Amino acid sequence: MNNPITPITEDDIANFLVNTPDFFDRHAQLLATVRIVNPHGQRAVSLQERQADMLREKIRALEQRVMEMIRNGSDNAVLADRLHRWAQSLLILQQPVDLPAAIVTEIQHHFMVPQVALRVWRVADKFQKKAFAQNISEDVKSFTAGLAAPYCGTNNDFEAVQWLAHPHEAKSVALLPLRNNATPWTDASVNTLAGDSSTGLLVLASPDPQRFHPSMGTEVLSRIAELAAAALTRLQ
């Protein structure tokens, strides 16, 4: 009894072409006659045209990635320049008492933040009655001590938001704990009340609910907090 002939499948053809790389060398004329459906239209195109389309798509994807890298690089350069200019504005101040107001106004100016507020504690006696050292509850201090990194997100009726001129307009906020040491943000030891080294809290707010969001990067905010805390040691 004759064995039935097994039909050739598409996989058989694909495997043959993959394992016979010189096939089209021996049958070069086929390259000009093979027609492939164009994914961007109804007409059929040659194999060479389809390969050219695929290469163009890859080039476009690479171009988009390069442009994205350029944009990110430009954005980072702009942020670095703003941070530099803001730090400069603090360094030129001669009177320590002017620092809190300068930190607030210069953040608003350089980083275009609609509302900023600052409170500082553990200041010298001569600064205790200044506005920047008033209206600070123990709850706020405890909350600040528990922040391992800047908080970014929705305004959940935080007490510190009431320091703003228009707290009802704060839809998203960034809360930056200030500490007068060089302990990294990732060191959980500073988050216990017993070892608390916090000296203040910066509040940044926007009417835009997406201006400060949980998934945003906080590296620049951390640098702002570190520089502000270092400058404010002059009040102690």
For each residue, the residues with C-beta under 8 A, 3 or more apart:
1:
2:
3:
4:
5:
6:
7:
8: 12 13
9: 12 13
10: 13 14
11: 14 15
12: 8 9 15 16
13: 8 9 10 16 17
14: 10 11 17 18
15: 11 12 18 19
16: 12 13 19 20 23
17: 13 14 20 23
18: 14 15 21
19: 15 16
20: 16 17 23
21: 18
22: 25 26
23: 16 17 20 26 27
24: 27 28 30 31
25: 22 28
26: 22 23
27: 23 24 30
28: 24 25 31
29: 32 33
30: 24 27 33 34
31: 24 28 34 46 47 48
32: 29 46 48
33: 29 30 46
34: 30 31 46 47
35: 44 45 46
36: 44 45 46 47 49 50
37: 44 45
38: 41 42 43 44 45 49 50 53
39: 53
40: 53
41: 38
42: 38
43: 38
44: 35 36 37 38
45: 35 36 37 38 49 50 53
46: 31 32 33 34 35 36 49 50
47: 31 34 36 50 51
48: 31 32 51 52
49: 36 38 45 46 52 53
50: 36 38 45 46 47 53 54
51: 47 48 54 55
52: 48 49 55 56
53: 38 39 40 45 49 50 56 57
54: 50 51 57 58
55: 51 52 58 59
56: 52 53 59 60
57: 53 54 60 61
58: 54 55 61 62
59: 55 56 62 63
60: 56 57 63 64
61: 57 58 64 65
62: 58 59 65 66
63: 59 60 66 67
64: 60 61 67 68
65: 61 62 68 69
66: 62 63 69 70
67: 63 64 70 71
68: 64 65 71 72
69: 65 66 72 73
70: 66 67 73 74
71: 67 68 74 75
72: 68 69 75 76
73: 69 70 76 77
74: 70 71 77 78
75: 71 72 78 79
76: 72 73 79 80
77: 73 74 80 81
78: 74 75 81 82
79: 75 76 82 83 220
80: 76 77 83 84
81: 77 78 84 85
82: 78 79 85 86 110 111
83: 79 80 86 87 110 220 223 224 227
84: 80 81 87 88
85: 81 82 88 89 110
86: 82 83 89 90 106 107 110 111 224 227
87: 83 84 90 91 227
88: 84 85 91 92
89: 85 86 92 93 102 106 110
90: 86 87 93 99 102 103 106 227 228 231
91: 87 88 231
92: 88 89
93: 89 90 96 98 99 102
94: 98
95: 98 99
96: 93 99 127 234 235
97: 127 130 235
98: 93 94 95 101 102
99: 90 93 95 96 102 103 231 232 234 235
100: 103 104 118 120 130 132 232 235
101: 98 104 105 132
102: 89 90 93 98 99 105 106
103: 90 99 100 106 107 116 118 202 228 231 232
104: 100 101 107 108 116 117 118
105: 101 102 108 109 116
106: 86 89 90 102 103 109 110
107: 86 103 104 110 111 113 116 202 204 224
108: 104 105 111 112 113 114 115 116
109: 105 106 112
110: 82 83 85 86 89 106 107
111: 82 86 107 108 224
112: 108 109
113: 107 108 116 204 205 206
114: 108 169 205 206 207
115: 108 164 165 166 169 170 203 204 205 206
116: 103 104 105 107 108 113 164 202 203 204 205
117: 104 160 163 164 165 202 203 205
118: 100 103 104 132 163 200 201 202 203 228
119: 132 133 134 135 136 140 160 163 200 201
120: 100 123 132 133 178 199 200 232 235
121: 133 136 141 199 200
122: 180 199 236
123: 120 127 128 130 133 235 236
124: 127 128 235 236
125: 128
126:
127: 96 97 123 124 130 132 133 235
128: 123 124 125 133
129: 133 134
130: 97 100 123 127 133 134
131: 134
132: 100 101 118 119 120 127
133: 119 120 121 123 127 128 129 130 136
134: 119 129 130 131
135: 119 162 163
136: 119 121 133 140 141
137: 140 141 159
138: 141 142
139: 142 143 159
140: 119 136 137 143 144 159 160 201
141: 121 136 137 138 144 145 196 198
142: 138 139 145 146 193
143: 139 140 146 147 158 159 160
144: 140 141 147 175 177 178 198 200 201
145: 141 142 177 190 191 192 193 196 198
146: 142 143 191
147: 143 144 150 151 175 177 191
148: 185 186 188 191
149: 185 186 218 222
150: 147 174 175 176 177 218 221 222 225
151: 147 173 174 175
152: 172 173 174 212 213 214 216 218 221
153: 156 172 173 212 213 214
154: 171 172 173 209
155: 158 161 170 171 172 173 205
156: 153
157: 161
158: 143 155 161 173 175 203
159: 137 139 140 143 162
160: 117 119 140 143 163 175 201 203
161: 155 157 158 164 167 170 173 203 205
162: 135 159 167
163: 117 118 119 135 160 167 203
164: 115 116 117 161 167 169 170 203 205
165: 115 117
166: 115 169 170
167: 161 162 163 164 170 205
168:
169: 114 115 164 166 205 207
170: 115 155 161 164 166 167 173 205 206 207
171: 154 155 205 206 207 208 209 211
172: 152 153 154 155 205 206 208 209 210 211 212 213
173: 151 152 153 154 155 158 161 170 203 204 205 206 212
174: 150 151 152 202 203 204 205 212 221
175: 144 147 150 151 158 160 201 202 203 204
176: 150 201 202 203 204 221 222 224 225 228
177: 144 145 147 150 198 200 201 225
178: 120 144 198 199 200 201 202 225 228 229 232
179: 183 190 197 198 199 225 229
180: 122 197 199 229 230 232 233 236
181: 190 197
182:
183: 179 187 189 190 197
184: 187
185: 148 149 222
186: 148 149
187: 183 184 190
188: 148 191 192
189: 183 192 195
190: 145 179 181 183 187 195 196 197 198
191: 145 146 147 148 188
192: 145 188 189 195 196
193: 142 145 196
194:
195: 189 190 192
196: 141 145 190 192 193
197: 179 180 181 183 190
198: 141 144 145 177 178 179 190 201
199: 120 121 122 178 179 180 229 232 233 236
200: 118 119 120 121 144 177 178 228 229 232
201: 118 119 140 144 160 175 176 177 178 198
202: 103 107 116 117 118 174 175 176 178 224 225 228
203: 115 116 117 118 158 160 161 163 164 173 174 175 176
204: 107 113 115 116 173 174 175 176 212 221
205: 113 114 115 116 117 155 161 164 167 169 170 171 172 173 174 212
206: 113 114 115 170 171 172 173 211 212
207: 114 169 170 171
208: 171 172 211
209: 154 171 172
210: 172 213
211: 171 172 206 208
212: 152 153 172 173 174 204 205 206 216
213: 152 153 172 210 216
214: 152 153
215:
216: 152 212 213
217: 220
218: 149 150 152 221 222
219: 222 223
220: 79 83 217 223 224
221: 150 152 174 176 204 218 224 225
222: 149 150 176 185 218 219 225 226
223: 83 219 220 226 227
224: 83 86 107 111 176 202 220 221 227 228
225: 150 176 177 178 179 202 221 222 228 229
226: 222 223 229 230
227: 83 86 87 90 223 224 230 231
228: 90 103 118 176 178 200 202 224 225 231 232
229: 178 179 180 199 200 225 226 232 233
230: 180 226 227 233
231: 90 91 99 103 227 228 234
232: 99 100 103 120 178 180 199 200 228 229 235 236
233: 180 199 229 230 236
234: 96 99 231
235: 96 97 99 100 120 123 124 127 232
236: 122 123 124 180 199 232 233
